[in-house]
């Protein structure tokens, strides 16, 4: 291949050439003065081919010679040698371009070893949507106009719209659900798994605890189950990765600043980095504490509602008929505070670990070939987590005096 030797060896070789080899190059130099620098750097392949041609004609003249050739206005002969050898200024780097999200296959890899993907422009996005007969939501269309849409997110949304009712419609109507489904197609499966496991475990515990009075106290069980469903959706949804569509708000003020800070954090401590969203150690630690506060808020509110409903039913029943087997009515605020602390500390830690393990399994080649393996792992790990969490809550309730 041309220019395989070092630049210094090439210099000595060029200086040893006679006047006969310089004459054709004078003509070449005169012709190449009309080239612009942009044309020289337009394609690395064209530069290499050009250098190979000149090598066969006797090579180019070098700096220091009276017949010094300029490749464009600012590129001299030594730069031409470096361009041929190194590909881009002699430093071996790729040509500039593809900044930000870059083109496909360019740029640094993320944590999972995947290349950042390109952003589709508005015209490309609308062309794909019209071809599939899908009307894009206003926020996605606006994001396509301003910053572009990642290719995978667009095709995920178009594919999700093909799902049967009511899932496809729910994804179209509720951005909270849509943004999580765009990143994790198993999100609804995880929510459903959590609800089924928790409801089944709670039902078994309620039947054993209430015995023959289960149907007489069914309203208490129903109230607990409804509150439990809300808690389960929050437990899974708050830690689920979600698509950040569009440019963050530039509005000033306290709440917009808090929203920008929150959006910059990962959804969970072990969330995988995606194109344009790197996470530092400080951000991951911040996510743990922020999610702990959110979990505690959900726990306190749901505990207040759930225990409040249960206390009202118990009080109404006892106003009609009292028995010697009646248990004391649990304190409302104290029980709600227990739920808040338990979710903020215990549940937050356990579910962060669950999410990290699920991500680890889902990223394996075996799980990518057979998604059922990851789904089976999700069922197993969440069943174990619910069982351990239930035992732990009983201990916390006894220590606090709520039970």
N, C-alpha and C positions, 0 to 999 in steps of 0.2 A: 504493500500500500504506500502511496506517496506520502513524503514527510514523516517517515517512521523514525528518522534519526532525530537527535536533539537539536535545538535551535543553533547552538554554537557550531556543531558539525555542519549544519546547513550553511551557515555564514562562510565558513572556510571553503566549502564546496563552491558557493556562489562566487567568491572573490577569485577563485582559481580559473573561472571561466574566461575565455578569450573574447575579443571584440566581436568575433563572429556570432557568439551566442547572445551578445547584447543588442545587436542590430534588430533582430525580430522583436525583442522586448521593448525597444523604443517605440515601435509601432503599437505594440500592445498597451504600453503605458499611456500613449496619447489617446488611444480609444477608450481606455478605462477612466480617464479623467472626467468623462461625462456621467459616470455612475454616481448616484447619490448614496449617502450613508444608509439611508433606509432600505435601498435596494440590496446593499451588501448584506445587511443583517436580516433580510426578509426570511430566509430559509437556511438553516444549517446545512441541509443537503446540497443546496445550490452552491454554497461556499466551498464545500469539500470537493464537489465536482469541478468547480472553477480552478481550484488549486491543483487538482490532479492534471487538468489540461495544461496549465502553465508549466508544471514539472516536466511534462513530455516535450515542451518547446524550449526548455533550457532554464526554467525557473525564473523567479522574479528578481529584480535588482533590490539591493538592501540599503538600509540607512547608512549614510557615509559616502555612497557612490554619487557621482555627479548626475547619473541617470536615475536618481531615486524616483520611484513610482508612487503616486498617491492613489489609494483606493477610496474615492470619494473626496470630500473636503478635509476631513480630519483624521483619516485612517492611513497610516504609513505602511511601509513594507513589513516592518517587524510586527505590526498589528495583524497584517494579513497572515503571517506565519503562525502567530498565536491563534488566529481565528481558525486556521486549517487544522492545527494540532489539537487545541483544547476545546474547540467547538464554540466557545463563547468567551472571548477575551483571554484565552489561555488558562483559565482557572478551572476548567473541567466542569463548570456548573451548567445547568440547563439554561436555555435562553430565557430572558425575562418574560413575564406574562403569567396569566392565571392567578393573579393575586386575589386575596380574599378567599372565595370558594374555589376559584380556579376552574380548569377544565377537568374532565373526567380522567382519573388516573394520575393527576398531578397533585403536588403539595404533600405535606407530612401526613403520616398515617395517624389515626386515632387510636384509642386504647385497645380496640378490638382488631387492630391491624388492617382496617379498611381505609381506602383512600377517600378524602373529601369529595363529595359529588358536586356537579355543576348546578347552577341555578337556571331555571328555565325563564325566559323572558315572557312578557305579557302575550305577545302574538303566539308563541309556542304553546303557552298554557291554554289559551282560548281555542286554539286549533285542536288540541287533544280533547278538551271538554266537549266541543261541538261534535267531534268524531264519535264520542261515546254517548252523545245525547244527554249530557248532564249539565245542569245550570249550577255554576259555582256560587257559594255564599259570598256575600258582599265583602267580608273581611279577607277572604282568600283572593278574590279578584283585585282588591285594593293592594294587597301585598304583592301580587304579581306585577302591578303597575310600578310600584315604588322600589322594591328590593329584589323581586323575583321569588320563585317557589322551587324548593328542592324537588328534583325529579321523583324521588321515592315517595315523598309526601303526596304529590299530585296523583301518582298512579295508585297509591294506597286509598286515597279518597275516592277516586273513580271506581275502584274495585269494591269498596265498601258500599257504594250506592247501588250495587247489584245485589246486595243481600236482601232477603225477603223481609216483608213487613213483620214486626214493627222496628226491627233493628236498623234497617236502612233509613227509615223515616226519623228514628230517634237520633241517629248520627247527624242527620241534616238539621234537626231542630235544636239540638243541645250541643253547643260548642264545647262545653266541659267534657262530655263523653267523646265527641269527635276528636278532640286534640289528643286524647289518651289512646284512642283506637288507632290513630294514624301512626303512632310510634310502637305500640304494643298490641298486636292483633289478638293476643290472648287476654286482654284486660277484662272483658266481660266473663270469660271463663274463670278467671281468678276471683272476680267478685261473686259469681255464682257459687264457686267452690266454698268460699268463705261463709256465705249465707247458709248454704246447705249443711255444712259441717257444724257451724255454731247452732243452728236451729235444731238439728238432730241431737246434739249433745245437751242442749238446754231442755229439750223435750224429755229425754231420758231422765235427766236430773229432776225435772219438775214432777214427773210421774212417780219417781221413787220417793220424793220428798212429800208430796201431797197425798199419795196413795188413793184411797177411795174417795177423797174429797177433790180429786183433780177436776172433774167436770163441774162440781159445784163452785170451784174457784177458777173456772176456765178464763174468765175475763182478766184475771191477774196474769195468767200465762200468756194470753193474747197481747196484753199491754207490754209485757217484757219482750215478747217476740218482735213486735213492731219496732220498739226502741232498739232492739238488737240488730235488726236489719239496717237501720240508719247508721248505727255504729260501725257495722261491718263494711258498708259502702264507704264510709269516711276512712276507715283503717286502710283499705286497699287504695282508694282514690287519691288520698293525700300523698302517698309515696310513689304513685305510678308516674313514670316518665310521660311527658306530654310535649306536643309540638308547639314551638314558639313561633307563631305566624306574624309576619310583618315587622315593622321597626318599632322598638320601644318608644313609649310616649316621651316627648321632650318637655312636657309641661312642668312648671316649677311648682313648689309647694310640698307639704309634708307627705300627703297620701300618694301623689305620683312618684315621689322619691322612694317611698317604702315599696311601692309596686315594682319599680325598676330593680331595687335591691333583691326583692323576692324572686323576680323572674331570672335574675342572674345566678341564683343558687340552683344546685341540682335538686331533683325531686326527692331523692334519698341519698344517703351517704355513699352508696355503692353504684349510683347511676352511671352508665357508660357515657363517655364523651361522644358527642356527635359533631358533624361538620359545623364549625363556627361557634361551638359551645364547649370550650375547655373549662375544667373545674379544678381549682386549687385545693390544697389541703384545708386552708382556712374556710373556703366556701363549703366544703363537705362537713366540717365541724359545725359551721353555722347552720347548715341544713338540719343537723341532728337536733340542735337546740330549738330552732324555729319550729320544726315538726313536733317537738315535744310540747311546745306551748300550744300549737293547734290541736294536738291530740288531747291535751288537758282541757282545753276549752270545749271540745266536742264531748268529752267524758262528763264534764260538770253539767253542761246543758242537757244532755240526754239523761243523765242521772237525775237531774231536777225534774224533768218531764216524766220519765218512767216511774220513779219512786213517788212523785206527786200523784200520778194517776192511781198507782197501787194503794197509796195511803187513803185517797178519797174513797176508793171502793171498799177498803177494809173498814173505814169509819162508818160508811153508809150501812154496811152489813151489820156491824155491831150495834148500831143504833136501833136496829130491828130485833136482833137476837144475839145475845152474848152466850158464850160457852166457856167452860173451864179450860178448854184446850187452846183458847185464843193466845197467840203469841203477841208480844208487845209490838206496837207500830214503830217501824224504824224511823229514826230522826231524819228529816228531809234534807236539810242543808249538810249535815255531817255525812250522809250517804252520798250526796252529790259530790262533795269534796273528795270523798274516797275514790269515786269513779274517776274524777279528774286527775288526781295524783297517780292512780294506777295506770290509766291510759298514757299519761305524759311521761312516766318513767318506765314501767314494765313493758307495756304494749309497744311503745315507741322503740325501745331497744330490741325487743324480740322481732318485730316486723321489719326493722331495718336489716337485721340479720337474714330473715326469710327472703327479702328482696335481693340481697346480695347473693345468696345461694342460688336463687332462681336464675339470676342473670348469669352466674357462673355455669350452670348446667345448660342454659339456653344457648350459650356461645360455643358449646362444644360441637365438633363436626357430626357426632352421632345424633345429637338433638336436632341439628339443622336438617339432617337427612330424614329423621323420623320425629316429627314434632310431638308425637304421642308420648315419647320418653320424657320430655320436659313437662307435659301435662300430667303424667303420672307422678313425677317428682313433686309438682305443685300440690297435688292432692295429699301426698304423704307428708310433706313438710308442714303444710297448713293444718292437717289433722293433729300432728304431734304438737304443734304450737298451741292450738286451741286447748288440747288436753292439759298441757303444762300450765297454760295461762289460767284455766279454770281452777286448778288446784292452788295456784298461787293466790288468786283472788280470795278464795275461802280463808286462807291464812291471814291475808291483809285485813279482811273484814272482821275476823276474830280479834286480831291485835288492836284494831281501832275501836272495838266495842259496838260496831254497827250490827253484828249478828251474835 
